[in-house]
Amino acid sequence: MQQLIERIKRDGVVKPGGVLKVDSFLNHQIDPKLSYDMAKEIHRLFENEDVNKILTIEASGIGIACITAQHFNVPVVFAKKSKTKNIAGEVYTSRVVSYTHGREYDIMVSK
């Protein structure tokens, strides 16, 4: 998506370790127009697939996931980085690496 590429070139910052910092428009501060256009493009790319949920990890992905879910008219599910009292019973789990936090997480979603 050319609009995203241009925005990354203009406002993105590559930090030591090769981490791309985009917090001025994608996660810490969100540009709603850019997010809407990204979600529209995601929908265009996957509109012929049987999408029934949008899955993301808390917390930075929730914004774009919600806008994308509106295009598909489906719910958003977000994986938690730690077990809470609200997650009871069986869960799906996966191990992920957060490059921005420099650590691994066991994420979980209630089955």
Buried (B, 14 or more C-beta within 10 A) or exposed (E): BEEBEEBBEEBBEEEEEEEEBBBBBBBEEBBEEBBBBBBBBBBEEEEEEEBEEBEBBEEBBBBBBBBBBBBBEEEBEBBBBEEEEEBEEEBEEEEEEEEEEEEEBBBBBEE
